[in-house]
Amino acid sequence: ICLNLSNDIFIPGLPSRSLYRERTILALCNRFNLHLMDSLIWNNPSKPPAPIQWASIQRVQLHTAFEYIYWFTNSPAHVKADNRRVLLPHTDTHQRLIARGGEHTARTACDHAYRIRPGSFRHPTAGRIPRNLLTVSHNCSDSRQYRADARRLNLPIHGALQPLAIPTFLIKFLSEPDDLVVDPFGGSCTTAKAAEQLCRRWIVSEFILEYMRGAAERFRTEPGFSIHPAMTQVR
């Protein structure tokens, strides 16, 4: 289970942050016997300035740049996660380090928590393992196309769009082709679009029909696309 929660929730009338995220984590783990695998940070360079009242007006807070994505499982020993599916290219610096045979000196760091030996990092690998910090702007080409389609159909635009890169990364990391991806808060169906592109089966649900109608345009060019005639009348 991946759960994206806002970092912009404050105690009413106060500049102190709500502890709803922490309470949610504890409730999910205690009541449903889930395990917290990781707390990924989605750093959004295009995130609008917030909280306006406390950062821009009162000046007692900083603008929020990120949100959390919590990853839970009911069986930590049996997750399908595999970071080899999301490896990143090595940096130029790392490539040069490999080319010259790795480290040439021995040293320790962080009070001996890390030990570097001669020859460390000399072996070529398929790529570098991503960190749990995802820096992705919410203003991507896929989001812009969705907004254009919604405006063309005179439909409301979902107010909390997520870039396609976020569910794409999570689906690749946590599932295998032909697995089932379920999103009970479908919104603009970004998760569904990522699942479709990655050859996963998917099911989404959404409370607001107008959002689902606008999201349907994401799949119009996909093989097997069809839409119920009643949906074409949604305005």
Secondary structure, DSSP 8 states (H G I E B T S, - for coil): -EEEE-S--B-TTSSSB--HHHHHHHHHHHHH--EEEEEEEEE-TT-----IIIIIIS--S----EEEEEEEES-GGG----GGGG-B---HHHHHHHHTTS--S-EEETTTTEEE-TTTT-S--S-B---SEEE--S--HHHHHHHHHHHHTT----SS---THHHHHHHHHH--TT-EEEESS-TT-HHHHHHHHTT-EEEE--S-HHHHHHHHGGGTTSTT----GGGGG--
